[in-house]
């Protein structure tokens, strides 16, 4: 008679080793990121004052076009544009691309900046949905607005690339606010190494709770709601640890679509942003890596921590879930679209380390972790796993998660020192511990949902409700 119990034990053993193996691989990656990021920070020169940067680079800073794709951004768009026009940079223009918004985004811009239609010849290097009109402002020669039919964020960015005339362009979300010296800091690698630098990303920070006036973050405060606080710690870990580490070894796979500077010629050469992509920012960076390696050119795609962009984080579970499932679909879409680069010797460390990271963390990571949440306790209840193993495994997972989060906070304070009050650091340290008990698990369930949506070819974007970057009153 066939012994099913042996098959069950064998299957449980295989699944357990898969979960353990995936967990160990992620642990190794996070440790590597932490070590490289700490080393990179130790080698960075002290952060220069804004006035000193202007003195050094003001005369040689290249022109930059800020591209602001806006879809249903009536709440924040005028405030964001004011902050961009007030940037401390010698030669720049702001191009807002209204991507067929259904709300009052265009009307708010027309009223806020007295916009009038005008004609401006532009190069049709990239394809996009038809442009309905171009607008300029008599209040400032730096502002232009492109009104076009809806085609998605990537399509809107392609239209902006066509209209802009600067050699560099900066993509920024319509709900974001840049610090005054952010452009100057982001342009520094292009000035210092103009031949090799093709893209630069900066830090994205959560603005919820901070006092914002006239398009500037006047006082940094922590969010009052726990969900936004959890995202503050999450962003610190994602940007300062992960992206700084991969940038150090030139395997950075993502320059955030919320704030990144690119060399226009290289972006046009790779066909611009991939229309319809859920992860158009990651997609573009991967295309740039592939193009530069295929053409055997030396290049750098960098992350530098000092240029800071402030953005509004979701404050409801429903909106946050939509955002995270979309991010997961974007990562999977990019991985499978460019899967031929995975472990391909032709693409060197990008193929092995960069794509290996996406495979372990984004493709296998959420599935293995959710399986662990369900199966490890089930195997213990069935007597397949011992109590000692269960306790040791659980303790290791949570202790390591807390360690990574707290170390990321330490790195942030050592480099940027954005939180002047000791109370803020104490709160964030507590949140760095709390996020491992529920929030991380919830994120993984959302990512598995993103996997399911990807398999079903779900291309829905989801409504991202905004409350507005106004911050608390005095």
C-alpha positions in Angstrom: 0.0 0.0 0.0 1.4 3.4 -0.9 2.6 5.5 2.0 1.2 9.0 1.6 2.8 10.2 4.8 6.3 9.9 3.3 5.2 11.9 0.3 3.7 14.6 2.5 6.9 14.8 4.6 9.0 15.0 1.5 6.9 17.7 0.0 7.0 19.6 3.3 10.7 19.3 3.4 11.1 20.6 -0.1 8.9 23.6 0.5 10.6 24.3 3.8 14.0 24.3 2.1 12.6 26.6 -0.6 11.4 29.1 2.0 14.6 28.9 3.9 16.8 29.2 0.8 14.8 32.2 -0.5 15.0 33.8 3.0 18.7 33.3 3.3 19.2 34.7 -0.2 17.3 37.8 0.7 19.2 38.1 4.0 22.5 37.9 2.1 21.3 40.7 -0.3 20.2 43.0 2.5 23.4 42.4 4.4 25.4 43.2 1.3 23.4 46.3 0.7 23.9 47.5 4.2 27.7 46.9 4.1 28.2 48.6 0.7 25.9 51.5 1.7 27.9 52.1 4.9 31.1 51.9 3.0 29.9 54.3 0.3 28.7 56.8 3.0 32.1 56.6 4.7 33.9 57.6 1.5 31.6 60.4 0.5 32.9 64.0 1.1 31.0 66.2 3.6 27.8 67.6 2.2 28.5 71.0 0.7 26.4 74.0 1.5 24.1 75.3 -1.2 26.0 78.6 -1.6 29.2 76.7 -2.1 27.6 74.5 -4.8 26.4 77.5 -6.7 29.8 79.1 -6.5 31.4 75.9 -7.9 28.9 74.9 -10.5 26.7 77.8 -11.2 28.6 78.9 -14.4 28.9 75.4 -15.9 25.6 73.8 -14.9 23.9 72.4 -18.0 20.3 73.4 -18.9 17.7 71.1 -17.4 14.0 70.6 -18.3 11.7 69.4 -15.5 9.1 67.1 -17.0 6.0 66.9 -14.8 3.4 64.3 -16.0 0.1 65.2 -14.4 -3.1 63.2 -14.4 -5.9 64.2 -12.0 -3.4 66.2 -9.8 -5.6 69.2 -9.2 -5.0 69.1 -5.4 -1.2 69.5 -5.5 -0.2 70.6 -9.0 -0.1 74.4 -8.5 1.8 74.1 -5.2 4.3 71.7 -6.9 4.9 73.9 -9.9 5.5 76.9 -7.6 8.1 74.9 -5.8 9.8 74.0 -9.0 9.9 77.6 -10.3 11.6 78.6 -7.1 14.4 76.1 -7.5 18.0 77.5 -7.2 19.4 76.6 -10.6 20.7 78.9 -13.3 19.1 77.5 -16.4 16.0 75.4 -16.4 12.4 75.2 -17.6 9.3 73.4 -16.2 7.2 71.5 -18.6 3.9 70.2 -17.2 2.3 67.5 -19.3 -1.5 67.3 -18.6 -2.2 63.7 -19.7 -5.9 64.2 -20.4 -6.9 64.7 -16.8 -10.6 64.3 -16.0 -10.5 66.7 -13.1 -9.5 70.4 -13.0 -5.8 70.0 -13.3 -5.4 72.0 -16.5 -7.9 74.7 -15.4 -6.0 75.1 -12.1 -2.8 75.6 -14.0 -4.4 78.1 -16.4 -5.9 80.1 -13.5 -2.8 79.8 -11.3 -0.3 81.0 -13.9 -2.5 83.0 -16.4 -1.6 80.5 -19.2 -2.2 81.3 -22.8 -1.8 79.1 -25.9 1.3 79.5 -28.0 3.3 77.7 -30.7 6.6 76.0 -30.1 8.3 73.8 -32.7 9.5 70.5 -31.3 11.2 67.3 -32.5 9.0 64.3 -32.8 11.7 61.8 -31.8 9.4 59.7 -29.7 5.8 58.6 -30.3 3.0 59.6 -28.0 -0.7 60.5 -28.1 -1.6 63.7 -29.9 -0.9 67.1 -28.3 -4.0 69.3 -28.1 -2.2 72.5 -27.2 0.9 74.2 -25.8 0.6 76.9 -23.1 3.0 79.5 -21.8 2.8 81.9 -18.9 3.3 85.7 -19.1 4.2 85.4 -15.4 7.4 83.5 -16.1 9.3 82.3 -19.2 10.3 79.1 -17.4 6.9 77.5 -17.5 5.3 75.6 -20.3 2.2 73.3 -20.2 1.5 70.5 -22.7 -2.1 69.4 -23.0 -2.5 66.0 -24.6 -4.8 63.1 -24.9 -4.5 60.5 -22.2 -1.9 57.9 -22.9 -0.5 57.0 -19.5 2.5 58.3 -17.6 5.2 56.9 -20.0 3.4 58.4 -23.0 3.2 61.8 -21.2 6.9 61.7 -20.4 7.7 60.9 -24.0 5.8 64.0 -25.1 7.7 66.0 -22.6 11.0 64.7 -23.9 10.0 65.7 -27.4 9.0 69.3 -26.4 12.0 69.9 -24.2 15.2 71.4 -25.6 17.7 70.9 -22.8 20.4 68.2 -22.9 19.2 66.9 -19.5 15.7 66.4 -18.3 14.3 65.7 -14.8 11.2 63.6 -14.4 9.1 64.5 -11.3 5.7 63.6 -10.1 3.0 66.3 -10.1 2.4 65.8 -6.4 6.1 66.3 -5.4 8.1 69.2 -4.0 11.8 69.5 -4.6 14.2 71.1 -2.1 15.6 74.4 -3.5 19.1 73.0 -4.2 17.9 69.6 -5.4 18.6 70.2 -9.1 22.1 71.6 -8.5 23.0 68.6 -6.4 21.5 66.2 -9.0 23.4 67.9 -11.8 26.8 67.6 -10.0 27.6 64.1 -11.4 26.9 65.3 -14.9 29.3 68.2 -14.4 32.0 66.2 -12.7 31.8 63.2 -15.2 30.0 64.4 -18.3 31.2 61.6 -20.6 29.9 58.7 -18.5 27.0 59.9 -16.4 23.7 59.2 -18.1 21.2 59.1 -15.2 21.1 60.3 -11.6 18.5 59.6 -8.9 17.9 61.3 -5.5 16.2 60.6 -2.3 12.4 60.5 -2.0 11.0 61.6 1.4 7.5 61.5 2.9 6.1 65.0 3.3 3.0 64.0 5.3 2.9 66.1 8.5 5.5 68.6 7.6 4.8 72.3 7.4 4.7 73.4 3.7 4.3 77.0 2.6 4.7 78.5 -0.9 5.9 75.2 -2.4 8.7 74.8 0.3 9.0 72.4 3.2 9.5 75.0 5.9 9.6 72.6 8.9 10.2 68.8 8.8 7.7 66.9 11.0 6.8 63.3 11.3 3.4 62.2 10.0 0.7 61.9 12.7 -0.7 58.6 11.3 1.0 55.3 11.8 0.6 54.2 8.2 2.5 57.2 6.9 5.1 56.7 9.7 5.7 53.2 8.5 6.3 54.4 5.0 8.9 56.9 6.3 11.1 54.1 7.6 10.4 52.0 4.5 11.6 54.8 2.2 14.7 55.3 4.3 15.6 51.7 3.9 14.7 51.5 0.2 16.6 54.7 -0.9 19.5 55.2 1.4 20.5 51.6 1.9 19.4 49.7 -1.3 19.9 52.3 -4.0 23.1 53.8 -2.6 24.6 50.3 -2.4 23.7 49.3 -6.0 24.8 52.7 -7.2 28.2 52.2 -5.7 28.9 49.1 -7.9 27.0 50.6 -10.9 24.2 48.1 -10.8 21.4 50.5 -9.9 18.2 49.1 -11.6 15.8 51.8 -10.6 15.8 55.6 -10.7 12.5 56.6 -9.2 9.9 58.1 -11.5 9.2 60.6 -8.7 12.6 62.3 -9.2 15.4 61.4 -11.6 17.6 63.2 -14.0 18.5 61.7 -17.4 20.6 62.6 -20.5 18.1 63.2 -23.2 20.2 61.8 -26.1 20.6 58.4 -24.5 16.9 58.2 -23.6 15.9 59.0 -27.2 18.4 56.4 -28.4 16.6 53.6 -26.4 13.2 54.7 -27.6 12.1 56.7 -24.6 9.8 55.4 -21.9 7.9 52.2 -22.8 4.3 53.0 -23.2 1.8 51.1 -21.2 4.4 49.9 -18.7 3.5 49.6 -15.1 7.1 50.3 -14.1 8.2 52.8 -16.7 11.0 54.1 -14.5 12.7 50.7 -13.9 12.0 49.8 -17.6 13.9 52.9 -18.8 16.9 52.2 -16.5 17.2 48.6 -17.7 17.0 49.7 -21.3 19.8 52.2 -20.7 22.0 49.5 -19.1 21.4 47.2 -22.0 22.0 49.9 -24.6 25.3 51.1 -23.1 26.6 47.6 -22.7 25.5 46.5 -26.2 27.4 49.5 -27.6 30.3 48.9 -25.3 30.4 52.4 -23.8 31.5 53.3 -20.3 28.7 54.8 -18.3 27.4 55.6 -14.8 23.8 55.5 -13.4 24.1 57.0 -10.0 22.1 57.6 -6.8 23.1 60.4 -4.6 21.4 61.0 -1.2 21.5 64.8 -0.9 19.0 65.9 -3.6 15.7 65.4 -1.8 12.2 65.3 -3.3 9.2 65.4 -1.0 6.1 63.4 -1.9 2.7 62.6 -0.3 2.4 59.0 1.0 -1.0 57.2 1.0 -2.7 57.4 4.3 -5.3 54.7 3.7 -4.8 50.9 3.4 -6.8 50.8 0.2 -4.8 53.4 -1.7 -1.5 52.0 -0.4 -2.5 48.5 -1.5 -3.2 49.8 -5.0 0.2 51.4 -5.1 2.1 48.3 -3.9 0.3 45.9 -6.2 1.1 48.2 -9.1 4.7 48.4 -8.2 4.9 44.6 -8.0 3.3 44.3 -11.5 5.8 46.8 -12.8 8.8 44.9 -11.4 7.5 41.6 -12.8 6.8 43.1 -16.1 10.3 44.5 -16.4 11.9 41.3 -15.2 10.2 39.1 -17.7 10.5 41.6 -20.6 14.3 41.7 -20.2 14.7 38.2 -18.8 17.4 37.4 -21.4 19.8 39.6 -19.4 19.5 37.4 -16.3 22.8 35.8 -15.5 24.0 36.6 -19.0 27.8 37.1 -19.0 27.4 39.8 -21.7 25.8 42.1 -19.2 28.3 41.5 -16.4 27.3 42.6 -12.9 24.0 44.0 -14.1 22.9 40.6 -15.4 24.2 38.7 -12.3 23.7 41.2 -9.4 21.1 43.6 -10.7 18.8 41.0 -12.2 19.6 38.5 -9.5 18.4 41.0 -7.0 15.1 41.4 -8.9 14.7 37.7 -9.1 15.2 37.0 -5.5 13.6 40.0 -3.9 10.8 40.9 -6.4 10.0 37.7 -8.2 10.5 34.9 -5.6 10.6 37.0 -2.5 6.8 37.7 -1.9 5.8 34.2 -2.8 8.4 32.5 -0.5 7.6 34.8 2.4 3.8 34.4 2.2 4.3 30.6 1.9 6.4 30.8 5.0 3.6 32.7 6.9 1.2 29.9 6.0 3.2 26.7 5.8 5.7 27.0 8.6 3.0 27.2 11.4 1.0 24.5 9.5 3.9 22.1 9.5 4.5 22.8 13.2 0.8 22.0 13.9 1.1 18.8 11.9 4.2 17.8 13.9 6.5 18.0 10.8 8.6 20.8 12.3 9.8 20.9 15.9 8.9 23.7 18.3 12.6 24.6 18.7 12.9 25.1 14.9 9.8 27.2 14.8 10.9 29.5 17.6 14.4 29.8 16.2 13.3 30.5 12.7 10.7 33.1 13.8 13.1 34.8 16.2 15.8 35.0 13.5 13.4 36.5 10.9 12.0 39.2 13.2 15.4 40.1 14.8 17.0 40.5 11.4 14.2 42.6 10.0 14.4 45.0 13.0 18.2 45.2 12.6 18.0 46.2 8.9 15.4 48.8 9.6 17.2 50.4 12.6 20.6 50.3 10.7 19.0 52.1 7.8 17.8 54.8 10.2 21.3 55.1 11.7 22.7 55.6 8.2 20.2 58.3 7.4 20.9 60.2 10.5 24.7 59.9 9.9 24.4 61.2 6.3 21.5 63.7 6.0 20.5 64.5 9.6 17.0 65.5 8.5 15.3 65.0 11.9 16.5 67.7 14.3 14.5 66.6 17.3 15.6 63.6 19.4 11.9 62.7 19.9 11.5 62.1 16.2 14.4 59.7 16.1 13.0 57.8 19.1 9.6 57.6 17.3 11.2 56.3 14.1 13.3 53.8 16.0 10.1 52.4 17.6 8.4 52.4 14.2 11.4 50.5 12.7 10.7 47.8 15.2 6.9 47.8 14.8 6.9 47.6 11.0 8.2 44.0 11.2 5.1 42.9 13.1 2.3 43.2 10.6 3.2 45.9 8.1 5.9 43.9 6.3 3.6 40.8 6.2 0.8 42.9 4.8 3.1 44.3 2.1 4.0 40.8 1.0 0.3 39.8 0.7 -0.2 42.9 -1.5 2.8 41.9 -3.6 1.4 38.4 -4.1 -1.8 40.0 -5.2 0.3 42.0 -7.7 1.7 38.7 -8.9 -1.9 37.4 -9.4 -2.9 40.6 -11.3 0.2 40.3 -13.5 -0.7 36.7 -14.4 -4.2 37.9 -15.3 -2.7 40.7 -17.4 -4.4 43.4 -15.3 -3.2 46.8 -16.5 -5.4 48.9 -14.2 -3.6 51.8 -12.6 -5.9 52.4 -9.7 -7.1 55.8 -8.3 -4.4 57.4 -6.1 -6.4 59.7 -3.8 -4.6 62.8 -2.7 -5.2 65.0 0.4 -2.8 67.7 -0.6 0.7 68.8 0.5 -0.3 71.6 2.7 0.9 70.2 6.0 -0.3 71.4 9.5 -0.8 75.0 10.2 1.4 77.1 12.5 
